[in-house]
């Protein structure tokens, strides 16, 4: 369908120990320090350190583990570092039942070519690359986005955006200006806006391009009233920074 083409793409106790050994030696010597020979020195005892204290700082030392099994085998674009927050600006795509029905037809067919394909948990149109923000930058960064996007209107999107493309370019332009203010990477030079439907680990373009995409496109074309099914109001821009979400309504 021309309106919505598919695309594949840690303290040392040494001083205490030395003092205890010196004191014990003085008590053992005859007449040292006025101590009586019959008085035996008290043994030097140290209380054991509780396990809870021994292990309380383990999580704050060394680099955090990047467990790929917790996020489907995906590999970070950049290494995790404490105080850094992965940040992404996008327009959410609110799905309807008809859209999910179409997705239920597309995904199983695509999985016959690439079985490891997994459906996206949420759908959106990206307005930025994923960038790294220091924690204290988050609030001013979001405020700068709000200031830049305050005058934008709503638009419509499909699988690949073919209507409203100039408006999305304008949004990206404003987001890029904020990125530049914070010395961050801007968006792609000539972006193609789309809603990702599924993902997989590794490069599967060879399996998807050609016959697979043509067959998927035919499914979209033959679906009842696909142009209306794939339309959605873009009512807001969102910024996700770590586990924080910020919303900027479009007028």
C-alpha positions as CSV (number, residue, x, y, z in Angstrom):
1,X,0.0,0.0,0.0
2,X,1.4,3.3,-1.0
3,X,0.3,5.1,2.1
4,X,2.1,2.7,4.4
5,X,5.0,0.9,2.8
6,X,6.8,-1.7,4.9
7,X,10.5,-1.3,5.6
8,X,13.1,-3.8,6.9
9,X,15.8,-2.4,8.6
10,X,35.8,-1.2,49.8
11,X,39.5,0.3,57.2
12,X,42.6,-1.3,57.9
13,X,43.2,-2.8,61.4
14,X,47.0,-3.2,61.2
15,X,47.7,-0.4,63.7
16,X,45.4,-1.9,66.3
17,X,47.1,-5.3,65.7
18,X,50.6,-3.8,66.2
19,X,49.5,-2.1,69.4
20,X,48.0,-5.3,70.8
21,X,51.2,-7.3,70.0
22,X,53.4,-4.7,71.7
23,X,51.2,-4.7,74.8
24,X,51.3,-8.5,75.0
25,X,55.1,-8.4,74.6
26,X,55.4,-5.9,77.5
27,X,53.3,-8.0,79.8
28,X,55.4,-11.1,79.0
29,X,58.7,-9.5,80.0
30,X,59.7,-9.6,83.7
31,X,59.1,-6.4,85.5
32,X,58.0,-4.6,82.4
33,X,55.4,-1.8,83.2
34,X,55.1,-2.9,86.9
35,X,53.1,-6.0,85.9
36,X,53.3,-9.0,88.3
37,X,54.9,-12.3,87.0
38,X,51.9,-14.3,88.2
39,X,49.5,-12.2,86.1
40,X,48.9,-13.7,82.6
41,X,48.2,-11.3,79.8
42,X,44.7,-11.2,78.6
43,X,44.3,-12.7,75.1
44,X,43.7,-10.1,72.3
45,X,40.3,-10.8,70.8
46,X,38.7,-9.1,67.9
47,X,35.0,-9.3,67.3
48,X,34.0,-10.8,64.0
49,X,32.6,-8.4,61.4
50,X,29.0,-9.3,60.5
51,X,28.4,-10.6,57.0
52,X,25.9,-7.8,56.4
53,X,28.7,-5.3,56.8
54,X,31.2,-7.3,54.8
55,X,28.8,-7.4,51.8
56,X,27.1,-4.1,52.1
57,X,29.3,-2.3,49.5
58,X,29.7,-5.0,47.0
59,X,27.1,-3.6,44.6
60,X,28.9,-0.2,44.5
61,X,32.3,-1.5,43.4
62,X,33.3,-2.3,39.8
63,X,31.3,-2.0,36.6
64,X,27.6,-3.1,36.6
65,X,26.8,-6.2,34.8
66,X,25.1,-6.0,31.5
67,X,22.9,-9.1,31.5
68,X,21.7,-9.5,27.9
69,X,19.2,-12.2,28.9
70,X,17.2,-9.6,30.8
71,X,16.5,-7.7,27.6
72,X,16.2,-10.3,24.9
73,X,19.8,-10.5,24.0
74,X,20.0,-6.9,22.9
75,X,23.4,-5.3,23.2
76,X,23.8,-1.7,24.5
77,X,24.7,1.0,22.0
78,X,27.0,2.5,24.6
79,X,28.4,1.0,27.8
80,X,26.4,1.5,31.0
81,X,27.9,4.0,33.4
82,X,26.5,5.2,36.7
83,X,25.0,8.7,36.5
84,X,24.4,8.3,32.7
85,X,20.8,8.0,31.5
86,X,19.9,6.6,28.1
87,X,17.6,9.2,26.5
88,X,15.3,9.0,23.5
89,X,12.7,11.4,22.0
90,X,9.8,10.0,20.1
91,X,6.1,10.3,19.1
92,X,4.0,7.4,20.6
93,X,1.8,5.5,18.2
94,X,-1.4,4.5,20.0
95,X,-2.6,1.2,18.6
96,X,-6.2,0.1,17.8
97,X,-7.7,-3.3,17.5
98,X,-7.6,-3.3,13.7
99,X,-3.9,-2.4,13.7
100,X,-3.2,-5.3,16.1
101,X,-5.2,-7.6,13.8
102,X,-3.0,-6.6,10.9
103,X,0.1,-7.1,13.0
104,X,-1.1,-10.6,13.9
105,X,-1.1,-11.4,10.1
106,X,2.2,-9.7,9.4
107,X,4.4,-11.0,12.2
108,X,3.8,-14.8,11.7
109,X,4.5,-14.5,8.0
110,X,7.7,-12.6,8.6
111,X,8.7,-15.2,11.2
112,X,8.7,-17.9,8.5
113,X,11.8,-16.1,7.1
114,X,13.3,-14.9,10.4
115,X,11.9,-17.0,13.3
116,X,13.7,-14.9,16.0
117,X,11.6,-11.8,15.2
118,X,9.8,-10.5,18.3
119,X,6.9,-8.1,18.4
120,X,7.6,-4.6,19.7
121,X,6.2,-4.0,23.3
122,X,5.2,-0.4,22.3
123,X,5.1,1.5,19.1
124,X,6.5,4.9,18.2
125,X,8.1,7.2,15.7
126,X,11.6,8.2,16.7
127,X,12.6,11.9,16.6
128,X,16.1,11.3,18.0
129,X,18.8,8.8,18.3
130,X,19.4,7.2,21.8
131,X,21.8,9.6,23.6
132,X,23.4,9.7,27.0
133,X,22.4,12.4,29.6
134,X,23.9,13.0,32.9
135,X,21.3,12.9,35.6
136,X,21.5,16.6,36.4
137,X,20.8,17.4,32.8
138,X,17.5,15.7,32.6
139,X,15.2,18.5,33.9
140,X,16.8,21.3,31.8
141,X,16.9,19.0,28.8
142,X,13.2,18.3,29.0
143,X,12.4,22.0,29.6
144,X,14.3,22.9,26.5
145,X,12.3,20.3,24.5
146,X,9.0,21.8,25.9
147,X,10.1,25.3,24.9
148,X,11.0,24.2,21.4
149,X,7.9,22.1,20.8
150,X,5.3,24.4,22.3
151,X,3.9,25.6,19.0
152,X,3.6,22.3,17.0
153,X,0.4,20.9,15.7
154,X,-0.8,17.2,15.6
155,X,-0.3,15.1,12.5
156,X,-0.9,11.5,11.3
157,X,1.3,8.5,10.9
158,X,1.3,5.1,9.2
159,X,3.8,2.2,9.2
160,X,6.2,4.4,7.2
161,X,5.1,8.0,7.4
162,X,4.2,9.3,4.0
163,X,1.8,12.1,5.2
164,X,3.0,14.7,7.7
165,X,6.6,14.2,6.7
166,X,7.4,17.9,6.6
167,X,5.9,18.4,10.1
168,X,8.1,15.5,11.4
169,X,11.1,17.1,9.9
170,X,10.3,20.3,11.7
171,X,9.9,18.4,15.0
172,X,13.3,16.8,14.4
173,X,14.9,20.2,13.7
174,X,13.8,21.5,17.1
175,X,14.9,18.3,18.9
176,X,18.2,18.6,17.1
177,X,18.7,22.1,18.4
178,X,18.2,20.9,22.0
179,X,20.7,18.1,21.3
180,X,23.2,20.6,20.1
181,X,22.7,22.8,23.2
182,X,23.7,19.7,25.3
183,X,26.5,18.7,22.9
184,X,24.6,15.4,22.0
185,X,24.3,13.5,18.8
186,X,21.6,14.8,16.5
187,X,19.2,12.7,14.4
188,X,20.0,11.2,11.0
189,X,20.6,13.5,8.0
190,X,17.7,12.4,5.8
191,X,15.4,10.5,8.2
192,X,12.7,8.1,7.1
193,X,10.0,8.1,9.8
194,X,8.4,4.7,10.6
195,X,6.7,2.7,13.3
196,X,8.7,-0.4,14.1
197,X,6.5,-3.5,14.4
198,X,9.1,-6.2,15.4
199,X,12.8,-6.7,16.2
200,X,15.4,-9.4,16.5
201,X,19.0,-9.8,17.5
202,X,21.5,-9.6,14.6
203,X,21.3,-8.4,11.0
204,X,18.4,-10.1,9.2
205,X,18.0,-7.7,6.3
206,X,19.0,-10.4,3.7
207,X,16.2,-12.7,4.8
208,X,13.6,-9.9,4.9
209,X,14.4,-7.9,1.8
210,X,12.9,-8.8,-1.5
211,X,10.3,-11.6,-1.4
212,X,9.5,-11.3,2.3
213,X,8.8,-7.6,2.2
214,X,6.8,-7.9,-1.0
215,X,4.6,-10.6,0.5
216,X,4.1,-8.5,3.7
217,X,3.2,-5.5,1.6
218,X,0.6,-7.5,-0.2
219,X,-1.0,-8.4,3.2
220,X,-1.1,-4.7,4.0
221,X,-2.6,-3.8,0.6
222,X,-5.3,-6.5,0.9
223,X,-6.3,-5.7,4.5
224,X,-9.7,-4.0,4.8
225,X,-9.3,-0.2,4.5
226,X,-5.6,-0.1,5.5
227,X,-5.2,3.6,5.2
228,X,-7.7,4.3,8.0
229,X,-6.4,1.4,10.1
230,X,-2.9,2.6,10.0
231,X,-3.7,6.3,10.7
232,X,-3.2,7.6,14.2
233,X,-3.2,11.0,15.9
234,X,0.2,12.2,17.0
235,X,-1.0,14.2,20.0
236,X,2.3,14.4,22.0
237,X,6.1,14.0,22.0
238,X,7.6,11.9,24.7
239,X,11.1,11.8,26.2
240,X,12.3,8.7,27.9
241,X,15.4,9.1,30.1
242,X,16.3,5.9,32.0
243,X,13.1,5.0,33.8
244,X,11.6,8.5,33.6
245,X,9.0,9.6,31.1
246,X,8.2,13.2,30.1
247,X,5.3,14.3,27.9
248,X,5.0,17.4,25.7
249,X,1.5,17.8,24.2
250,X,1.1,19.0,20.7
251,X,-1.5,21.7,20.1
